[in-house]
């Protein structure tokens, strides 16, 4: 089971989700990402902040690629065992692919199961950062690899938004990219997601 959530950079809600979720994979947009410790540095008597996301012993965390001055806008958590009462590992492996896309708003994950392999693209459209949508639209997806593109697109379109909401000026580009990559809309058109 996969769960998607926009955390709005909230620490306590992130902890609550990690402690209550029944999902095997959590895909987060706008995750809490801040100081988790301090490391020693001879040039800084106060030390240097080490930044990271909320952690939990039950979850493995996957970060996208971000420069030191950037904060990730997406992160993924993968449950370590089949369930809380078991030490049996999950029957699949999750591998991050920064080689496919290195951007703090985009995360590419491969799900590898003994009989199949598929891909998840976790996306957050930061409308203040034009590079995130440009990077997404530059991706050329393999049509032979089953792919789930999921996230917070911050985009309104006639294809999926309610009729009374104004269309985003970049929606057509996003729709053309989706059609060019043979993607189909999984949610119900006209329903706010």
VEXTORSE-922012 format. One record per residue: residue in three letters; x, y, z of N, C-alpha, C, O in turn. Coordinates in pm, whole numbers, plus 50000, padded with zeros to 5 digits. Example, Ala and Ser with C-alpha at 12.3 -4.5 7.8 and 13.67 -1.06 7.14 Angstrom:
! VEXTORSE-922012
ala513194943150780512304955050780513204967050780514244966850846 ser512854977550708513674989450714512905000350787513415011450804 
//
This chain:
! VEXTORSE-922012
unk500844988350000500005000050000500895012550000501905013050070 unk500505022249921501225034849910500325046049960499145046749924 unk500875054750043500145066450092500895078950052502125079450058 unk500155088950011500695101849970500185112350067499005112350102 unk501075121450110500645131950203501515144350187502725143350172 unk500885155950190501605168550195501695172350342500675174550407 unk502915173050394503115175150538503175189850577503165193050696 unk503245198850481503325213250507504445216550606504325225750687 unk505525208950597506755210950676506525209550827507225216050905 unk505585201550869505235200351012505875187951074505685176751026 unk506625190051178507355179451246506415169951321506485157851301 unk505555175251405504725166551489503755158151407503505146551439 unk503225163951301502305156451215503065145451141502535134651117 unk504315148351105505145138251039505385126451132505285114951091 unk505715129251259505895118551358504605110551375504635098251381 unk503485117651383502195110751401501915101451282501455090151301 unk502185106051161501955097751044502845085351046502375074251018 unk504115087051078505035075651083504645065551191504885053551176 unk504045070251297503665061351407502305054751390501985045451463 unk501495059451295500155053951280499865047951142498895040651127 unk500685050851044500405046550908500485031450893501345024850952 unk499585025950813499585011750779500185009450640500224998150592 unk500665020150577501235019250442502585012150444503255011650547 unk502965006850329504305001350314505265011950260506465011650288 unk504705021350183505495032450129504735045250154503545046350122 unk505425055150213504865068450232505595078050138506815078750141 unk504865085250058505425095249970504995108850021503795111850026 unk505955117050060505645129850121506025141450030507045141049961 unk505195151650032505505164349970505595174550083504915173250185 unk506435184450064506725194550166507005188050303506355191450401 unk507955178750308508255172050435508945181450533509525191550494 unk508875178050660509675185150759511125181450733511455169650722 unk511985191450724513405189350697514135200750767514055212250725 unk514845197350874515495207750954516665201651029517125190750995 unk517135208651130518295204051206517965191651287517015191551366 unk518755181051265518565168751342519745166251436519645158051528 unk520855173151413522005172251503523005183051465522775190951373 unk524115183151536525205192551508526485184651497526735175651577 unk527295188051400528575181351384529705190951418529575203051400 unk530795185651465531935193751505532665198851382532795191951281 unk533145211351393533925217451286534905227151347534515235651427 unk536185225951311537215234851367536985249351329537425258351401 unk536325251851218536085265551171534845271951232534625283951217 unk534035264051300532795269151359532695264051503532425252351527 unk532905273151598532925268751738531575263151784531535254851875 unk530475267551723529145262451757528825249551684527805243251710 unk529715245451591529465233551510528645236951387528285248551365 unk528355226951307527575228751185526315220151195526365208451234 unk525205226351161523925219151165523925207751064524375209250951 unk523405196351107523145185051018521635184950996520865184151091 unk521245185650870519825186350837519305172650793520035164550736 unk518035170250821517425157650781515935157750807515385167550859 unk515295146850772513865145450793513575138050922514475133250990 unk512305137250954511845129751071512255115151052512105109550943 unk512765109051158513165095051150512315086651245511735091551341 unk512285073951214511565064251297512255050851278512635047551165 unk512425042951385513105030151370512385020251279513005010651232 unk511115022151253510345012851169510465016051019510025008050936 unk511035027450985511035032150847512445034850795513305039550868 unk512655031650667513845036250594513445048950521512355049850465 unk514335058750522514045071550459514845072850330516005068950323 unk514205078350228514835080850098514715095750068513615101250065 unk515865102150045515905116350013516135118249863516785109949800 unk515605129049805516005132549670517365139749677517855142649785 unk517935142449563519195149949559518865164749580517995170249514 unk519585170949673519425185249697520795191149729521615184749795 unk521035203149682522285210149714522245214449860521175214949920 unk523425217449918523445221350061522525233050096522035233850209 unk522285242050002521425253550031519955251149994519135260250002 unk519625238849955518255235349919517645225850021518345218250088 unk516345226450032515615217050116514785208050026514145212949934 unk514785195050052513965186149969512485189549982511995192650091 unk511795189049870510345191449868509575178249863508345178049873 unk510305167149845509705153749848510635144449925511845146449927 unk510065134349986510825123650052509955111150052508735111950040 unk510605099750065509865087150072510305079350195511475079650234 unk509355072450255509615063650367509145049750328508055048050272 unk509965039750358509605025950327509615017950457510605017850530 unk508495011250485508355003050604509384991850598509564985750493 unk510074988950708511164979250708510704964650710511404955950659 unk509534961950767509064948150778507634947050727506994957250699 unk507134934950713505784932750662504744939450752503814945750702 unk504914938250883504034945250977504774947551108505884942451126 unk504184955051197504844958951321505194947151412506104948351493 unk504484935951400504714924451488505644914251426505854903451482 unk506214917551311507024907851238508414913451210508574925651196 unk509394904751203510724908751160510964904751015512084906050965 unk509924899850948510064895750809510164908150720509334917150731 unk511164908750634511294920450547510174920850443509514910850416 unk509974932650386508984934050280509364925350161510554922750140 unk508394920750084508694912149969509174919949846509204914449736 unk509524932449864510044940449754511144949549804511284951749924 unk511914954749712513034963749741512744977149677512214977749566 unk513084988049746512905001449691514295007549671515105008149764 unk514545012149549515845018049515515625032249463514825034349372 unk516335041949521516305055749473517155057049348518175050249333 unk516725065949257517455067949132517815082549110517205089049025 unk518785087849184519225101549157519925102749021520095113748969 unk520345091348964520965091448832519945094948722520335099848616 unk518675092548746517635095848649517225110348664517005117348565 unk517115114948789516725128848814517305133448947517075127149051 unk518055144248943518655149949064518045163749088518585173949043 unk516925164049158516225176649186515505175249320514965164549348 unk515485185649404514845184449535513325183049530512705179649632 unk512705185449414511245184349399510815171549330509615169049315 unk511785163349287511455151249211512265139549266513465140649289 unk511585128649287512245116549337511785104649254510595102249237 unk512765097249202512475085449122512855073249204513985072049251 unk511895064249222512095051949298511725039949213510715040149143 unk512525029549218512175016949154511705007249262512335005949367 unk510605000549235510074990249323510404976949255509944974249144 unk511204968949322511654956249264511074944749345511364943049463 unk510244937149279509594925349335510154913449258510574915049143 unk510194901549316510774890149244510224888049103510964883449015 unk508954891249078508384888848946508154901348863507764900248747 unk508404913048918508144925348842508974937048893509514936749004 unk509054947248809509744959548844508914971148791508474970948676 unk508694981148875507994992948829508575005248897509405004148987 unk508145016748854508765029348896507725038748954506575039248910 unk508155046249056507345056949114508115069949096509315070649123 unk507415080149051507985093549042507195102249140506025105149118 unk507855106349249507255114649354507585129149321508755132749312 unk506555137649303506765151149252506045161549336504915159449380 unk506725172749359506095184349420506385196249329507545199549305 unk505335202749280505515214349195505575226949281504545232149325 unk506775231549305506995244049376506835255149273507725257349190 unk505715262149276505435272049173506365284149180506385292249087 unk507145285349288508145296049298509475292049234510365300349217 unk509615279249199510845274049140510515268149003510035256748994 unk510765275748897510425271248761511215258848721510795251548632 unk512355256548786513185245148745512535231648775512865221748709 unk511625230948873511035217848905510135212948792510245201348752 unk509265221348740508395217048630509225214948503508985205348429 unk510195223648478511065221948360511815208748367511955201948265 unk512295205048486513015192348502512085180548480512465170748414 unk510875181348534509905170548512509605168848363509625157648312 unk509335179948295508965179348154510125174948065509905170547952 unk511345176148114512515171648038512745156648053513505150647976 unk512085150448151512255135948170511605128348056510475131248017 unk512315118848002511805110247899511635096447962512595089147982 unk510395093247992510125080748063510135068947967509725070047851 unk510605057648016510555045347938509125040147939508585036848045 unk508505039547822507115035047817506995020147847505895015247873 unk508105012847846508064998547877508144995848027507944984548071 unk508435006248106508495004748252507195009948312506905021848298 unk506395001548378505185006548443505565017448543506405015448630 unk504915029248531505305040748611504085047348672503065049548606 unk504195050548801503195058248874503795071848902504805072948971 unk503175082248849503615095848877502595101748972501405102648940 unk503075105649089502175109449197502775121249272504005122549279 unk501935129549327502465140649405501495152249411500295150749391 unk502055163749440501305176149451501755184749334502815190849338 unk500925185349228501295192349106500945207249112501385214849026 unk500185211549212499765225449221499335230749085499735241649043 unk498525222949017498115226148880496635223448863496115213048905 unk495965233048802494555231248767494455230048615495085237548541 unk493655220548572493525217848430492075214448398491335209648484 unk491665217048275490315213148233490175198048231489065192748239 unk491315190948221491265176348217490925170048351490335159248355 unk491275176548461491055170048591490475179048699490025173748801 unk490455192048683489945200948788488445203348771487905201548662 unk487775207348880486375211348866486245222948767487175230848753 unk485115224048700484925233848594485015248248641485335257048562 unk484725250948768484715264748818486085269848862486195281048912 unk487145261848845488485265948886489285269848762489305262748662 unk489955281348772490735286448659491925277248629492605272548721 unk492165274848502493245266248457494605272948478494755284948453 unk495585265348525496955270448542497585272448405497345264748313 unk498405282948392498975286248262499945275448211500205274848091 unk500475267148297501415256648257500735243048239501405233248206 unk499435242248260498725229448256498845222648120499005210548113 unk498755230248012498805224247878500145217147855500175206247798 unk501235223447898502565217147883502605203847958503125193947907 unk502065203748078502055191648160501195180848094501575169148091 unk500045184648042499175175047973499865169147850499795157147826 unk500515177647771501215172947650502345163347686502545153347617 unk503065166347793504135157447838503555143847879504105133447844 unk502445144147952501815131547996501365123247876501585111147873 unk500745129547779500285122347659501485116847584501455105447537 unk502555124847571503755120547501504445108747567505175101247502 unk504225107047697504805095847772503795084647796504015075747878 unk502675085247724501615075047731501045073147871500715062047911 unk500935084147946500385083648081498885085948076498385092947988 unk498175080248171496735082548183496435087448324497155084448419 unk495375095048336494955100548463494285089748546493325083448500 unk494765087448669494215076848753493065081748840492175073848874 unk493045094448877491965099348963490785103848877490905105348755 unk489655105848940488435109448867488495123948821488735132848903 unk488285126448692488275140248642487235148648715486125143948743 unk487595160948745486685170048813486655168748963485985176649030 unk487365158949018487395156949162488695162549218489775158949173 unk488575171349315489765176949378490475165849454489855158549531 unk491775164749432492545154049498493465159749603494185152249669 
//
